[in-house]
Amino acid sequence: MFAAFAQTAAALILARGILGIAGSTLMPSTLALVRTMFQDPAQRTKAMSIWSAVMASGVTVGPIIGGLLIQSFSWGSVFLINIPAMVLLLLIAPFLLPETRSAVRARIDLFSSVLALAAILPITYGVKTLAEDGWTTIPIVVLAAGMIAGFVFVRRQLTIQNPLIDIRALMERRTGGSILINLIATFTLMASALVNTQFLQSVLGYSPFVASLWSVLPSVAVGAAAPIAAKLSLTHGRPRIMAGGFVLSAIGFGVLTQVRLDGLLPLAFMLVGAGLVAAGIVSVMTLVADYVVGVAPADRAGAVGGLIETSSELGGAFGIALLGSILTAVYHNAVSSLLPAGLAPESALAAGQTIAGAAAASHLLPAEAASQVINASKEAFMTGMHVTCLIAGVILLLATAVTAVLLREKKTDVSAAA
């Protein structure tokens, strides 16, 4: 409600922060419920695949509903539509969902939370600023401060009785390896999210609503991928299927590097590539959640789910920061040599930052100059898209080797799982 009727950008950011805090409690809670309600490993794997497919479907359908609401009503309607669903959940959840409590009453270490923010925010800011402005003093100092805060955070988690994140548990090969793989998966997924949305809207010129409709098609592959991966993992083992998921996503990024505006069916290539990327990543994330939650004690499933959520959020944040910075840097370098001569400095500056900035600058230019700026920005964006997807694909291929090493299982483990 607060977000829907926010009058300033600061109020909206504050409201979104509150929504983020509340929303971050939901996924760990649902994972804990799956762990509690399904004790049989095979049933839990099936339930986890359904959980992943439903979550992916919600992520896909959400932008479509949001686009319809924005076109028909005010922007605040995208927040108001969630209120009936939350009220219904509050009414029926106490009757349908079992409640479990941990026997250990651990205190929340607020200072560790502050340290975590003091590490993540400066590192993210430093990386993005360095990518955009080059090696200047302020971002280097901020980045160093964030790394120091991160070191202090890790040291504190190793010394206090009730750590915010159990670092020692992460040192166990398969548990820590699973969390690392989940982080890599969400990190690379951001490359697809960054380029696909801008390609549909800024390059192909679709409206947000039409672009969201096209984005539904890759979700068909996502909906089928999680159950198939879960079933195959019972006979072939999780590591092999996770590695296969990474290879599938790498192939998807390879397809995205072949998208050309003057080539054959650029939209079809983009949709196929995005579908392969999403199907592979969702398969990996499903198996990670199934394994990590499955090996945790039932009364610690919520905490372990929170650890998975944290790795996903970190991976997504760093993916946007690093891969987004690569996309911006490549675009900036490519467009500078493509823009027409004689542009006003302010127009050249706007067009050199992002493809959206180029579109805005073109509205103030004569028709011929505007067309040249638009064409230059599209060509530069395609170069940045190809480089970003290539880097993401290479990272996934390296993650395949990491998966094989960190999560290797004995034959007896696979037989027991089957």
N, C-alpha and C positions, 0 to 999 in steps of 0.2 A: 504494500500500500504506500509506504514511504517513497519507494522508487518510482511508482506510477505517477505521483503528484509532486515530484521534486522540481523545484523552480530554478535551481542553479546546477552547474556542472559539479561543484563540490558536494552538494547534497546528494546528487545521483551517485557519485563515486562512493560516498559514505554508505548509501543504501545498498549498493552492489557489494561492498565489502561485507556488510552484515549478512547479505544473502549467501555470499561465498562461505562465510564461517558456518552458517547453518547447513548449507548444502554439503559441506565437507564431512558432516557427521552421518550422512545418509548411506553412502556406499559402504563404509566400514560396518555399519549396523546391518545392512542387508547381507553382507558377506558372513557376518556372525550368525545371522538367522539361517543361512544355508548350511553352515557348519553344524549348527545345533539340530536342525530338523532332518538332515540327511546324514546318518551315521555310516551307512554303507558307502564305500568309496566309489563304486560304479554309479550308484544313484546320485551321489554328490557331484560327480563329474558331469553327468547329464544335466543336473539342475544348474550347475555353473555355466554350461554352454547355453542354456535357455536364458539365464541371467544376462550373459554377455550379448546375446542376440537382441534381447529386449532393450538393453541399454543402448546398443548401436542404433536400433530402430528409432528410439526416442531422440537421439542426437540428429538423426536424419529428418524426422518429421517436424521437429521443433522449428527449424528455420522456415519451413513452408507455412506453418501456422502463423509464425511471426510475420512473414511477408504479407499474408492475407490480412492480418489485423492492422498492420501499418498502412496498407493501401485503403482499408475501409474505415479505420478509426484513428485515434491519436496514438503516438508511440507508446504512451503509458499503458495501453491495452495489453501489451505483451507481458506485463507484470500482473495485471488484474486477472487474467485468465487462469493463472495458477492458484488463485485463492480458493475456488471451489474444490479443486483437487486436494489441497492441503487440509481443508475442513473435513472432507470425506475420509482422508487418511486418519485424522485425529479421532474420528468417530468409530471407525471399524477396526483400526489396528489393535486396540486393547482386547477385542473379542477373537480376532483371527490369528494373531501372532503370539507365540510363546515368549516368555520373558526369562532371561538368564542373567545371573549376576556373578561376578568374580568374587571369590572368597577373600582376595587380597584387596584392601582399600588403599590404593597407591595415591599419593598426593601428586597434583599436577605441578610441575616445575615451571613456573611462569618465567623465571629468568632464562631458562633454556629456550623458551619460545621467543623471547626478545633477542637472544643470541642468534637464533636461526634466521630471524628476519634481518638482523644486522649483518648476516653473511650473505643471504640470497639477494636482497635488494641492491646493495652496492655492487656485487659481482655482475648482476644483470645490467645495471646501469652502465658500469664500466665497459663491459663487452660491447653493448650497443653503441655507446658514444665513441669508443675507439674505432669501431667499424665505419661510423659515419663521418667522424671528424679527423681521424688519424691519431697518431701518437702524441697526445698533448698531456700536460702535467696533471690537470684535475682528474680526468678519468683514470689515469694510472694510479694516483693516490687513492681514489675511491675504491678501485679494484683491489689494491693491496690491503686496504682497511677491511674489506669484505672477506678476504682470504684469512686475515688474522682472526677475525671474529669466527670464521668457520673452524679454525684450528682450536680456538678456545672452547667452542661448542662441543667438538669431538672429545676434547680432554675432559670436559665436565661430564659428558655422558658415560665416560669410562670410570669416573670416580664416585659419582653420587649413587645412593642406594636405589632410588626409583628414577631411572633415566627417562627422558622424554622419548628417545629412540634407543633401543637396545643395540648398541654398536657391536657387542660381543656376539649377539645372535647373527648379525650380518657377516661375521667372520666365518661362520660355518659355510662350507663350499656351496652346497646346493641351495640353502636358504638365501645367502647373500648373493649368489649367482642369479637366482630367480629375480630378486629385486633389481639387480643391475640390468638384467635383460628387459624387465618391464620398463625401466627408465629409458633404455635405448629405443625400445619400441615406440613409446610416446614421443620421444625426441624426434625420431625420423618421421613419424606421422604428421608432425607439424609442417614439414616440407610440402607434403601433398595438400594440406589444408591451406597453406599460404598461397601456393601457386594456382590451385584450381579455382578458388573463388575469384581471384583477380583476373584469371584467364577468361572465365565465363562472362564477367561483368565488364572489365575494362578493355579486354582485347576483342572478344566477340560481340560486346555491346548489349548483352542481355540485361533485362531489369533484374533486381534482386529476387523478385518472385519467380520469374522464369528460370533464372539460374538455380534457384533452390529446387525447382521441379526437375531439372536435368540431374541435379545431385542425388535424386532419389534412386536412379538406376544402379549406381554402384552398391547401394545398400542391399540389393538382391543377393549379390555375392557375399556380402557380410553376413546376412541372415543365415545362409547355408554353411558358411565356413566354420563357425564356432561348433555346431553339433558334429560336423564331419571330423574336425580336428579332435574333439573329445573322444569320439568313437575310435579313431585310428590310434590314439595314444594308449588305449587299453591293450592293444596287441603289439604295437611297435615301440612303445615307450615315449614319454614326453619329450626328451631331448631331440629325438629324430624329427618329431612332428614340429617342434618349435623351430629347429633348423630349417625344415622345409617351409615353414611360414615365412621366415626371414628371406629365403631364396625367392619365394613367390612375390614378396613385396619388392625385392630388388629387381625382379623382372618387370614389375609394374612401373618402377621408377625408370627403368630402361625404356619402356614404351613411352613414358612422358617426355623423355629426351628426344624422341622422334617426332613429336608434334610440331608441325610446320604450318604457318598460315597459308603458304602457297603449295602445301602438300595435299595429300589425299585425306579427306574427311578429318580435319583437325579435332572436331568435337568428338567424333567416335573414338579416336585415338586417346583423347583425354579421359573419356569415360571408362574405357577399357583399362588404361593405366591406373586410374584412381581406384577402380574396383579391385584390381589385383593387389594394390598396396594395402587397401583397407582390409581385404579378406585375410591376407597374411598376418598383418599386425594384430587384428582382433583374435585370430587363432592363437597367436603367441600369448597375448594378454589373458585369454581365457584359461590356458593351461597353467600360466604362472599363478593366477589367483586360486585355481583349483589345488595346486600343489602346496603353496604356502599356507593357505587356510586349512588344508587337510592335515598337515603335520603339526599344526598348532593345537594346544589344549583347547577344549571347547570354551572354557571361561576366558581364554586369551584371544579368541577369534576376532573380536572387535578391535583389539589393539593391533593385531597382525593385519587386519583389513585396513586400519589407519596407516600402517606402514606402506602397504601397496598403494593406497591413495596418495600418500606423500611422494612416493617415487613417481607416480603418474603426473602429479602436479609439477614436480621439479623437472621431469623430462619435458613436459609441455612448455613450461616457462623458458627453460634453456633452449628448447627447439625454436621457439619464436624469436628469442634474443639472438642466438647464433646463426641459425639458418636464415632468419629474416634479415639479419645484418649482411650476410653473404649475398642474398638476393638484391638488397639495396645497393651494396657496394658494386656489384657487377653491373647492375642497371646504370648507376651513376657513371661508371667508367665507359660503358658502351654508348650511352646516349650523348655524351659530350661531343663525340666526333660525328654524330648523325644529325644534330640540330642544324637548321638553316642559319647561314651567316646573317648578321644584322639584327638579331633578336634583341629586344630591350633586356637589360640585366635582370630585372625582376621576373620577366617571363622565362628567361634562360635558367634562372635559379629554381623556379617552381618546377619547370619541366625536367630539370636534372635531378630532382629528389625522388619522385615516385611517378608512376604512370598516371595515378589519379591527379597529381599536381600538374602533369602535362595536359590532361584533359581540361582542368580548370583554367590553365593559362591560355589554351587554344580559344576559349570563348571570347577573349579580348583581342584577338588577332584577326587580320584580314583572312579571307577564305583560303587563299593559296598558302600563306604562312601557317595557318591553323592546320591544314591538311598535312603539311610537311612535319609539323611538330607531332601530330598524332601518329603518323606512320613511323617516325623516328622512335617515339616512346614504345610503340608496340614491338618494333624490332629489337630494341634494347631489353624490353621485358622478356621476350622469348629467349634471348641470350642468358639473362639471369635465371630464368626458369630452368633451362637446360643444365646450367652449371650447378644450381642448387639440387636438382633431382639426381644428377650424377654423383654428387658428394653423398647424398642420402643413401643412394644405392650401394656405394662403396662401403659406407658405415655398416649397412645391413649385412653385406657379405662378410665383413670382419666379425660382426656379431654372430654369424653362423658358426665360425670357428670357436668363438668364446662359449657359445652354447654347448658345443660338442665337448669342450674341455671341462667346464665348470659343472655341467649337469649330467655327466656320463653316468650311466647306470650299469649295474651288473645284470647278467642274464636272469639271475634269480629274481631281481627286482621287477623285471618286465613280466616274468611268469606269474609272480604274485599279484601284480596289478591286473593281469588278464583274468 
